[in-house]
């Protein structure tokens, strides 16, 4: 690995211009280099990993997920032609490695999510899991007439996955695309079905519960088994909804607090807590109406909403009772479009990826620039530091995708 130490006197733009010229020759040996800066260190990769893609592929990154020990990324084909390229990046050597998916190349990856060290991605056909570096079907699902709760499907009508989320109990929530149903799956194998009608099954089946609430965007609740969504309510305005998967009598239920929302109630039946059109917002509370909603949830049981439309940036936090406007000040936003919300639950912070101002961070009291902004690439002849995608690891290290780089920033809290 090539290690470069940035000197404070060197301009960021000049440094990255130099690195861009140097990287093609460096890439033949390794695709990564490292930098140290103030309170953290930075690992940088070209957006086109040479082990997987030609250096001139010009591919954009559409999915970025952090997991225990690394990250998973999906690169789009140049000019919309050809297959996507999924890669794994492990922290032991930082080398991007392609994920084989023989027989599934034509299935588009729509979303990805990590549960601890396990990785799942949703396609227009099924839900896949990465096992020993290869993509294998986790479950192929569709018509719930053949997928009743606690019953494996004897016949499968395939359906697509539009969005994925995971919650505090390690469940995977799949939001169906088109006419496909939405299902939440247990990923813990000790909760899978091994017998059916007193007969052993050929293999354990993942158990799934259907869920159906208005959902334009979704975010798993990291504090308990549940899901936040944002979508149209009965009154025609958009609102926040909640799916509660805590099962009555389940020993896990005692480990999780009831959600602080107006609905669902603790005494509501499980099927109604997962399939309803009742908003989680109390009557009379004003709800943000968003054109391009962004949604995230934190470990305290709150959800965060932001407007991702250009020129209309707002951020609100919902605590189960009211929405509080916590929009960053204009001097930090710099006219940015908000692109993604991510909660760093280890530090109790909200991170926001922007089109101009890099990454902004809210600590619950004030906004500031994230420390990694000091080493983000800057668009030539501008002060713009656009961030396309972002993911946060459990150790609060941050993965950031820009137009030309995939960066991994690690916080250094040791005294300097």
VMD Tcl script that draws the C-alpha trace (Angstrom):
set ca {
  {0.00 0.00 0.00}
  {1.31 3.42 -0.92}
  {1.12 5.76 2.06}
  {1.09 9.51 1.58}
  {1.09 12.01 4.43}
  {-0.59 15.27 3.56}
  {1.18 18.40 4.67}
  {-1.07 21.26 5.84}
  {0.62 23.68 3.46}
  {-0.41 21.71 0.36}
  {-3.73 22.69 -1.17}
  {-6.29 19.90 -1.32}
  {-7.13 20.53 -4.96}
  {-3.49 20.46 -6.00}
  {-2.92 17.28 -4.03}
  {-5.78 15.43 -5.64}
  {-4.87 16.70 -9.09}
  {-1.41 15.23 -8.52}
  {-2.87 11.97 -7.24}
  {-5.19 11.68 -10.23}
  {-2.18 11.91 -12.54}
  {-0.21 9.43 -10.45}
  {-2.91 6.85 -9.83}
  {-2.98 5.18 -13.27}
  {0.61 4.01 -12.78}
  {-0.01 3.21 -9.12}
  {-3.07 1.13 -9.98}
  {-0.97 -1.59 -11.58}
  {0.40 -2.38 -8.12}
  {-2.50 -1.42 -5.87}
  {-5.71 0.57 -6.13}
  {-5.43 2.15 -2.70}
  {-3.37 4.79 -0.99}
  {-3.63 6.28 2.50}
  {-3.42 9.74 4.00}
  {-3.42 11.06 7.54}
  {-5.12 14.31 8.45}
  {-5.75 15.87 11.85}
  {-8.16 13.65 13.73}
  {-8.33 10.80 11.24}
  {-6.82 8.86 8.37}
  {-8.10 8.29 4.86}
  {-7.90 5.34 2.47}
  {-8.69 6.16 -1.14}
  {-9.52 3.98 -4.14}
  {-10.23 4.90 -7.72}
  {-13.90 4.58 -8.56}
  {-12.87 1.96 -11.14}
  {-11.08 -0.89 -9.28}
  {-8.42 -2.16 -11.72}
  {-8.84 -5.76 -10.55}
  {-12.46 -5.69 -11.71}
  {-12.97 -2.93 -14.25}
  {-10.86 -1.28 -16.96}
  {-9.46 2.04 -15.79}
  {-11.49 3.95 -18.37}
  {-14.81 2.24 -17.62}
  {-16.35 5.45 -16.29}
  {-18.75 3.65 -13.99}
  {-20.82 5.35 -11.31}
  {-21.37 3.79 -7.89}
  {-25.06 3.10 -7.12}
  {-24.91 1.14 -3.84}
  {-22.54 1.43 -0.89}
  {-22.95 -0.61 2.30}
  {-20.57 -0.90 5.25}
  {-20.32 -4.24 7.05}
  {-18.12 -5.75 9.73}
  {-14.63 -5.54 8.27}
  {-15.23 -3.75 4.99}
  {-17.73 -2.50 2.44}
  {-19.86 -3.65 -0.47}
  {-20.28 -1.48 -3.56}
  {-22.12 -1.75 -6.85}
  {-20.78 -0.03 -9.96}
  {-23.11 0.81 -12.82}
  {-22.24 0.00 -16.45}
  {-20.91 2.93 -18.49}
  {-23.59 4.71 -20.49}
  {-26.18 2.26 -19.17}
  {-24.91 -0.73 -21.15}
  {-23.57 -4.02 -19.85}
  {-23.87 -5.70 -16.45}
  {-23.45 -4.10 -13.06}
  {-20.27 -4.86 -11.14}
  {-20.65 -5.77 -7.43}
  {-17.42 -5.71 -5.40}
  {-16.34 -6.51 -1.85}
  {-13.63 -4.51 -0.09}
  {-12.15 -6.13 3.02}
  {-10.21 -4.21 5.64}
  {-7.37 -6.73 5.78}
  {-5.99 -5.81 2.35}
  {-8.39 -3.10 1.01}
  {-8.45 -4.72 -2.41}
  {-11.75 -4.55 -4.34}
  {-12.79 -8.07 -5.34}
  {-15.62 -8.82 -7.75}
  {-18.54 -10.91 -6.48}
  {-19.29 -13.83 -8.84}
  {-22.97 -14.26 -9.64}
  {-23.07 -16.92 -12.32}
  {-26.51 -17.16 -13.86}
  {-27.66 -13.92 -12.24}
  {-25.75 -11.33 -14.28}
  {-28.90 -10.08 -15.99}
  {-30.67 -9.45 -12.68}
  {-30.29 -5.82 -11.71}
  {-29.19 -5.08 -8.14}
  {-31.75 -2.62 -6.76}
  {-30.68 -2.35 -3.11}
  {-28.23 -3.79 -0.58}
  {-28.05 -4.09 3.20}
  {-25.70 -5.56 5.82}
  {-26.62 -7.46 8.98}
  {-23.43 -7.69 10.99}
  {-21.02 -9.48 8.68}
  {-23.79 -10.83 6.42}
  {-24.64 -9.06 3.16}
  {-27.88 -9.15 1.20}
  {-28.91 -7.54 -2.04}
  {-32.27 -7.29 -3.73}
  {-32.80 -7.69 -7.45}
  {-35.75 -7.47 -9.82}
  {-36.11 -11.21 -9.25}
  {-35.20 -12.23 -5.70}
  {-33.24 -11.57 -2.52}
  {-29.60 -12.68 -2.68}
  {-27.02 -13.33 0.03}
  {-23.25 -13.21 -0.32}
  {-21.83 -16.48 0.97}
  {-18.06 -17.08 0.90}
  {-17.65 -14.28 -1.62}
  {-20.37 -15.53 -3.99}
  {-23.95 -14.43 -4.56}
  {-26.53 -17.14 -3.84}
  {-30.33 -16.89 -3.60}
  {-31.46 -16.21 -0.04}
  {-35.10 -16.50 -1.01}
  {-37.03 -16.14 -4.23}
  {-40.37 -14.65 -3.40}
  {-43.39 -13.00 -4.86}
  {-47.05 -13.88 -4.58}
  {-47.92 -14.16 -0.88}
  {-50.83 -16.45 -1.65}
  {-48.08 -19.06 -1.72}
  {-46.08 -17.59 1.16}
  {-48.17 -17.63 4.32}
  {-46.57 -16.76 7.65}
  {-44.69 -19.73 9.10}
  {-45.21 -21.71 5.87}
  {-42.58 -22.19 3.15}
  {-43.84 -21.45 -0.36}
  {-44.67 -24.59 -2.35}
  {-44.85 -22.46 -5.50}
  {-42.98 -19.22 -6.06}
  {-44.08 -16.36 -8.28}
  {-41.02 -14.18 -8.53}
  {-41.08 -10.54 -7.52}
  {-38.59 -7.71 -7.34}
  {-37.05 -5.76 -4.47}
  {-37.16 -1.97 -4.61}
  {-35.61 -1.17 -1.21}
  {-33.97 -3.02 1.69}
  {-33.54 -2.14 5.35}
  {-32.44 -3.90 8.53}
  {-33.56 -3.32 12.12}
  {-32.16 -3.70 15.63}
  {-33.09 -7.39 15.79}
  {-31.27 -8.23 12.55}
  {-34.39 -8.64 10.42}
  {-34.28 -7.74 6.72}
  {-37.20 -5.68 5.39}
  {-37.73 -6.05 1.64}
  {-39.96 -3.49 -0.05}
  {-41.44 -5.05 -3.16}
  {-41.22 -3.31 -6.51}
  {-44.17 -3.06 -8.86}
  {-46.80 -5.61 -7.86}
  {-44.41 -7.66 -5.72}
  {-45.31 -7.99 -2.05}
  {-43.19 -6.58 0.75}
  {-41.83 -9.09 3.27}
  {-39.71 -8.93 6.42}
  {-37.39 -11.91 6.90}
  {-35.68 -13.33 9.95}
  {-31.98 -13.68 9.19}
  {-31.21 -15.53 12.43}
  {-31.27 -19.16 11.37}
  {-32.44 -20.41 14.76}
  {-35.79 -18.82 13.90}
  {-36.15 -20.52 10.51}
  {-38.62 -23.28 9.76}
  {-37.25 -26.85 9.69}
  {-40.51 -28.83 9.64}
  {-43.88 -28.37 7.97}
  {-47.00 -30.33 8.95}
  {-44.85 -32.59 11.10}
  {-42.56 -33.41 8.19}
  {-38.90 -32.34 7.96}
  {-38.04 -29.90 5.22}
  {-35.12 -30.52 2.85}
  {-33.48 -27.38 4.20}
  {-34.33 -24.63 6.71}
  {-36.61 -21.98 5.22}
  {-36.32 -18.29 6.07}
  {-39.53 -17.18 7.74}
  {-41.23 -14.11 6.38}
  {-44.05 -11.83 7.46}
  {-45.89 -9.74 4.87}
  {-45.99 -6.04 5.58}
  {-47.91 -3.33 3.77}
  {-47.88 0.32 4.79}
  {-47.49 3.41 2.59}
  {-43.79 3.49 1.79}
  {-42.05 5.79 -0.63}
  {-38.84 5.39 1.40}
  {-37.99 3.05 4.30}
  {-35.51 2.92 7.20}
  {-35.03 0.10 9.70}
  {-35.37 0.97 13.39}
  {-31.95 0.17 14.94}
  {-33.41 0.27 18.46}
  {-35.87 -2.65 18.04}
  {-37.59 -4.96 15.49}
  {-39.43 -2.37 13.44}
  {-39.48 -0.22 10.32}
  {-40.07 3.49 9.64}
  {-41.59 4.55 6.33}
  {-42.70 7.77 4.65}
  {-45.58 7.83 2.20}
  {-49.14 9.03 1.47}
  {-51.64 8.97 4.34}
  {-55.42 8.61 4.16}
  {-55.94 12.36 4.12}
  {-53.90 12.73 0.93}
  {-50.85 14.29 2.60}
  {-47.60 12.40 3.18}
  {-46.76 11.15 6.64}
  {-44.58 8.82 8.71}
  {-45.63 5.21 9.37}
  {-44.30 2.44 11.59}
  {-44.26 -1.37 11.27}
  {-43.78 -3.18 14.60}
  {-42.45 -6.76 14.44}
  {-42.15 -7.40 18.19}
  {-44.09 -10.64 18.69}
  {-46.37 -11.14 21.72}
  {-44.70 -13.51 24.15}
  {-41.43 -13.42 22.25}
  {-38.52 -13.30 24.73}
  {-36.91 -10.75 22.44}
  {-39.86 -8.43 23.00}
  {-38.75 -7.70 26.57}
  {-35.39 -6.48 25.32}
  {-36.92 -3.75 23.17}
  {-38.96 -0.75 24.30}
  {-42.29 -0.02 22.67}
  {-41.99 2.62 19.94}
  {-42.89 6.14 21.02}
  {-45.40 6.67 18.25}
  {-49.13 7.31 18.20}
  {-49.64 4.08 16.26}
  {-49.29 1.11 16.47}
  {-50.39 0.52 20.05}
  {-48.78 -2.15 22.18}
  {-52.00 -4.18 22.31}
  {-52.52 -4.18 18.54}
  {-52.39 -7.55 16.78}
  {-49.12 -8.28 14.96}
  {-50.73 -8.55 11.52}
  {-52.34 -5.14 11.95}
  {-49.10 -3.62 13.19}
  {-47.46 -4.73 9.93}
  {-50.31 -4.00 7.50}
  {-52.15 -0.73 7.97}
  {-52.59 2.83 6.72}
  {-52.56 4.53 10.12}
  {-49.97 7.27 10.44}
  {-47.56 7.18 13.38}
  {-47.97 10.94 13.80}
  {-50.47 12.20 16.42}
  {-53.54 14.04 15.15}
  {-53.02 17.75 14.60}
  {-49.23 17.56 14.24}
  {-47.91 19.24 11.10}
  {-46.02 16.82 8.84}
  {-43.21 17.73 6.42}
  {-44.35 17.40 2.80}
  {-41.37 16.30 0.75}
  {-40.78 16.05 -2.99}
  {-37.76 13.73 -2.80}
  {-37.80 12.30 0.73}
  {-34.72 11.00 2.51}
  {-35.20 8.89 5.65}
  {-32.98 7.51 8.43}
  {-33.53 6.19 11.97}
  {-31.34 6.27 15.07}
  {-30.75 4.06 18.10}
  {-32.90 6.26 20.37}
  {-36.06 5.41 18.42}
  {-36.28 8.64 16.42}
  {-36.51 9.02 12.65}
  {-34.99 11.76 10.50}
  {-36.58 13.21 7.38}
  {-34.92 15.42 4.78}
  {-35.84 17.04 1.49}
  {-33.58 15.79 -1.27}
  {-34.99 18.03 -4.01}
  {-32.58 20.62 -5.37}
  {-32.87 24.07 -3.81}
  {-35.22 22.96 -1.03}
  {-32.97 21.41 1.64}
  {-34.67 20.77 5.00}
  {-34.05 18.30 7.84}
  {-36.60 17.29 10.50}
  {-36.41 14.83 13.38}
  {-39.52 12.99 14.63}
  {-39.49 11.70 18.22}
  {-42.83 9.92 18.04}
  {-44.79 13.01 19.03}
  {-43.63 16.08 17.07}
  {-41.37 17.06 14.18}
  {-38.51 19.43 14.97}
  {-36.86 21.44 12.20}
  {-33.07 21.02 12.46}
  {-32.10 22.20 8.96}
  {-28.40 23.10 8.67}
  {-27.62 26.84 8.44}
  {-27.15 28.32 4.94}
  {-23.47 29.07 5.55}
  {-22.83 25.33 5.93}
  {-25.24 24.15 3.23}
  {-23.74 26.46 0.59}
  {-26.76 25.85 -1.62}
  {-26.31 22.07 -1.47}
  {-28.77 19.43 -2.52}
  {-29.07 16.78 0.21}
  {-28.33 13.30 -1.11}
  {-28.35 10.87 1.81}
  {-28.94 10.65 5.57}
  {-26.95 8.20 7.71}
  {-27.06 7.82 11.51}
  {-23.79 7.15 13.32}
  {-25.34 5.44 16.33}
  {-22.00 4.85 18.05}
  {-21.50 8.62 18.34}
  {-25.13 9.77 18.39}
  {-24.70 11.85 15.24}
  {-26.56 12.39 11.98}
  {-24.42 12.54 8.84}
  {-25.70 14.18 5.66}
  {-24.13 13.73 2.23}
  {-24.44 16.85 0.06}
  {-23.84 17.92 -3.53}
  {-21.60 20.87 -2.61}
  {-20.63 20.93 1.08}
  {-19.22 17.42 1.46}
  {-20.50 15.68 4.59}
  {-22.27 17.65 7.33}
  {-22.76 16.31 10.85}
  {-25.39 17.10 13.50}
  {-24.55 16.14 17.10}
  {-28.01 16.87 18.48}
  {-27.22 20.49 19.32}
  {-25.30 22.00 16.41}
  {-24.21 21.40 12.83}
  {-20.63 21.33 11.61}
  {-18.54 20.05 8.74}
  {-17.42 16.47 9.17}
  {-13.65 16.19 9.78}
  {-13.25 14.16 6.58}
  {-14.23 17.24 4.55}
  {-10.66 18.49 4.90}
  {-9.44 15.71 2.61}
  {-12.40 15.33 0.24}
  {-11.67 15.99 -3.45}
  {-12.71 19.45 -4.64}
  {-14.17 20.12 -8.08}
  {-11.60 22.05 -10.10}
  {-11.87 25.85 -9.85}
  {-14.76 25.59 -7.35}
  {-15.17 24.97 -3.65}
  {-17.61 22.13 -4.32}
  {-17.07 18.79 -2.58}
  {-19.88 16.58 -3.91}
  {-20.58 13.25 -2.22}
  {-22.66 10.68 -4.09}
  {-23.02 7.85 -1.54}
  {-22.05 7.30 2.08}
  {-22.00 4.51 4.69}
  {-20.92 4.38 8.33}
  {-19.32 1.36 10.00}
  {-19.92 0.32 13.59}
  {-16.56 1.85 14.55}
  {-17.74 5.23 13.14}
  {-15.38 5.02 10.17}
  {-17.02 6.50 7.08}
  {-17.14 5.23 3.51}
  {-17.70 7.96 0.92}
  {-18.20 7.67 -2.82}
  {-17.45 10.64 -5.07}
  {-17.43 10.83 -8.86}
  {-13.86 9.50 -9.04}
  {-13.03 7.93 -5.70}
  {-14.20 5.52 -3.06}
  {-12.83 6.76 0.26}
  {-12.62 5.19 3.71}
  {-12.07 7.65 6.56}
  {-11.10 6.38 10.01}
  {-11.40 8.54 13.09}
  {-8.34 8.87 15.30}
  {-9.39 9.89 18.81}
  {-6.00 9.27 20.35}
  {-4.13 12.36 21.66}
  {-1.93 13.86 18.96}
}
mol new
graphics top color blue
foreach p $ca { graphics top sphere $p radius 0.5 }
foreach p [lrange $ca 0 end-1] q [lrange $ca 1 end] { graphics top cylinder $p $q radius 0.2 }
display resetview
